[in-house]
Amino acid sequence: MSNDVNLFTPLVDSLVDSGKIASKHIKKILGLDILDFNKLFEELNICNKSKEYPKLYNVIHGEYFKVYQFTIPVGLSIEDFKEHTEAISHFIGVDNVSIVRNYKLIEFKILIRVPYEEYDPEAYKAKGYKIPIGIDLDKYKIRYWDLSDGANANCYIAGSTRCGKSNILRLIMAILTQKSCADIQFSLINPKRVDLIEFKNVKNTRHYTEDPDEAADILLENIKEMQRRYILFTKNKVKTIWDYRNKIDKMPVRLVVIEEMSTFEGNNKFHEALRLIAQQGAGAGILLLLTTQLPNKDTVPNLTKNNINTVIGGKCKDAIRSDIIVEDGDLHLLRGKGHMKVFDCDDYGTEIQVFWIDDDMVERIAQNNFKRSFKQNKRAIDAGTSITPGDNNIPD
């Protein structure tokens, strides 16, 4: 009997080894064995009180992301993973691991390819006041910023130099410039004197300055217009600009664009006016689009910041700066150059690749706008009439 056992032992061992090899190759094909996450979690002590560890559930190979999904035992939270982000990144061998919750799963998301898409005015048009800003890397579709959504209307763009702030600002302005001045007007405050210069003379621009000392006066003019509109709404028994546009007459949205908020640190008059617009302007269609590298309490005070629900964040230097822009945004893990995240009341941290718009395209759009404006004025003069691209006046 013992001899029979001895004869079969090598065969059994061989079958076991073959089974292990086959299992290994099957897992490799499925993408499940590349890394020993069990060992990682044991070494990092990511487990609950019962010593239950996360289990690898699936590996998704997407067009832009590779995603490791894990089931998590009761007692663990996403913070138990996030505090080990650096170690997890080192273990996987990348520097851009994003750790997110997806219902009952925890996901490690790794960006493997950044799409490059130039802005095409024919392909990427605004849908009403929904402005296409880039490709949603999760859903592989266009991501919009919706100015008509009162909860998400105000916006600030933040991040380090070369993260893509200037590009997305000019993209938004170029798209909006293609709309009628009966639908959109601009108040442009441009102390940097660079990114908004092409839009100085377009027909939609109501105010323009490069002088920081004039900025507060422009804000106060918008507050006056905001108050005028609310009086008009009361007389017509409507509550918002969207009710007024639907029931009474067209009224343009006024977008107040401020390039580089750090210019106005310590300017109390400016910040008091900005706060009032942030708190009360959305219903009247007086909206904010701000840019800054770092929206700290001096650059964008909390009372203003709390009323801006859409944040477009680009790559920044570290987690501390990322948390100043948006809490738990992990913006330091982005690749930069238009790889950004959008945070609003509907989605928290959608990764996008912003459409690239070159200077020639911006110039062409601005010039076409200016030419249309010139022709409209000439027709009005020839007809002996006058045109006013401003707002509706309050009736007596």
Helices and strands as residue ranges (DSSP letters): H 2-30, H 37-44, E 55-61, E 65-71, H 78-82, H 85-92, E 97-102, E 105-111, E 130-136, E 141-146, E 155-158, H 165-177, E 184-189, G 197-199, E 205-209, H 212-235, H 241-247, E 253-259, G 261-264, H 268-284, E 286-292, H 302-305, E 310-313, H 319-325, G 331-333, E 339-343, E 348-354, H 359-382
